[in-house]
Amino acid sequence: MSISFRLKYIAGLVSPGYTVADIGTDHGYVPVFLLREKIIPHAIAVDLSKGSLEKARELAEQAGLREQMDCRLSDGLSDVKPGEAQCIIIAGMGGILMRRILDSGLETVLAADELILSPHRNPELILDFLEEHSFRVVSDEIITDKKKQYRVIKAVRL
Ligand SMILES: C[S@@+](CC[C@H](N)C(=O)[O-])C[C@H]1O[C@@H](n2cnc3c(N)ncnc32)[C@H](O)[C@@H]1O
């Protein structure tokens, strides 16, 4: 399995040893990469789409990592309990949807130590959220992958 520069960059921001919840995981590339490289011990892969979650489950299965990756069919953070994940990744969606996911899963978000967020549009909504909830932005970069630019923000609890 090879993953894109963008997803590798996102994975590189995760603190080793944390349990990661990847919301909108699609193929499950990021959590499987993190588990395979032994950067993290456990992952929660969440997607609203049955088809996407099935792809993530199969990828974990092929890599022999099924026991370390929980696959949850759900909307945003609604099935991730506070304290279950120290790192939350949300990437590859617009800022409006991302903000809705963060707001509706607020208890779980506030119990996490770090957030890695890559909004494709409206990043200002995400920066507002982080400021309102006293997260400190420790990295905010625009990266280029296959001639496309992506904003990737990492924030930690103050
Ligand atoms: C464009 S893909 C991004 C995949 C991956 N995170 C990335 O950055 O490449 C967006 C994924 O988010 C999922 N998604 C959209 N809304 C969601 C929600 N409310 N809760 C969970 N997953 C959602 C979609 O089904 C899709 O698999």
The ligand as an SDF file (V2000), in Angstrom:
LIG
                    3D

 27 29  0  0  0  0  0  0  0  0999 V2000
  -13.0710   13.0920    0.1570 C   0  0  0  0  0  0  0  0  0  0  0  0
  -13.1110   11.8130    1.3360 S   0  0  0  0  0  0  0  0  0  0  0  0
  -11.6640   12.1490    2.2770 C   0  0  0  0  0  0  0  0  0  0  0  0
  -10.9850   10.8960    2.7030 C   0  0  0  0  0  0  0  0  0  0  0  0
   -9.7230   11.0840    3.5340 C   0  0  0  0  0  0  0  0  0  0  0  0
  -10.0290   11.6240    4.8420 N   0  0  0  0  0  0  0  0  0  0  0  0
   -8.7480   11.9730    2.8180 C   0  0  0  0  0  0  0  0  0  0  0  0
   -8.4480   13.0690    3.3090 O   0  0  0  0  0  0  0  0  0  0  0  0
   -8.2910   11.5750    1.7260 O   0  0  0  0  0  0  0  0  0  0  0  0
  -14.4000   12.3120    2.4670 C   0  0  0  0  0  0  0  0  0  0  0  0
  -14.9270   11.1320    3.2790 C   0  0  0  0  0  0  0  0  0  0  0  0
  -15.6990   11.6580    4.3640 O   0  0  0  0  0  0  0  0  0  0  0  0
  -16.8430   10.8710    4.5200 C   0  0  0  0  0  0  0  0  0  0  0  0
  -17.8460   11.6750    5.2390 N   0  0  0  0  0  0  0  0  0  0  0  0
  -18.5540   12.7320    4.7660 C   0  0  0  0  0  0  0  0  0  0  0  0
  -19.3470   13.2230    5.7370 N   0  0  0  0  0  0  0  0  0  0  0  0
  -19.1280   12.4740    6.8320 C   0  0  0  0  0  0  0  0  0  0  0  0
  -19.6510   12.4810    8.1590 C   0  0  0  0  0  0  0  0  0  0  0  0
  -20.5760   13.3790    8.5400 N   0  0  0  0  0  0  0  0  0  0  0  0
  -19.2110   11.5550    9.0440 N   0  0  0  0  0  0  0  0  0  0  0  0
  -18.2880   10.6360    8.6710 C   0  0  0  0  0  0  0  0  0  0  0  0
  -17.7530   10.5720    7.4310 N   0  0  0  0  0  0  0  0  0  0  0  0
  -18.1660   11.4770    6.5340 C   0  0  0  0  0  0  0  0  0  0  0  0
  -17.2220   10.4730    3.0950 C   0  0  0  0  0  0  0  0  0  0  0  0
  -18.0510    9.3220    3.0680 O   0  0  0  0  0  0  0  0  0  0  0  0
  -15.8380   10.2290    2.4760 C   0  0  0  0  0  0  0  0  0  0  0  0
  -15.4370    8.8720    2.6300 O   0  0  0  0  0  0  0  0  0  0  0  0
  1  2  1  0
  2  3  1  0
  2 10  1  0
  3  4  1  0
  4  5  1  0
  5  6  1  0
  5  7  1  0
  7  8  2  0
  7  9  1  0
 10 11  1  0
 11 12  1  0
 11 26  1  0
 12 13  1  0
 13 14  1  0
 13 24  1  0
 14 15  1  0
 14 23  1  0
 15 16  2  0
 16 17  1  0
 17 18  1  0
 17 23  2  0
 18 19  1  0
 18 20  2  0
 20 21  1  0
 21 22  2  0
 22 23  1  0
 24 25  1  0
 24 26  1  0
 26 27  1  0
M  CHG  2   2   1   9  -1
M  END
$$$$
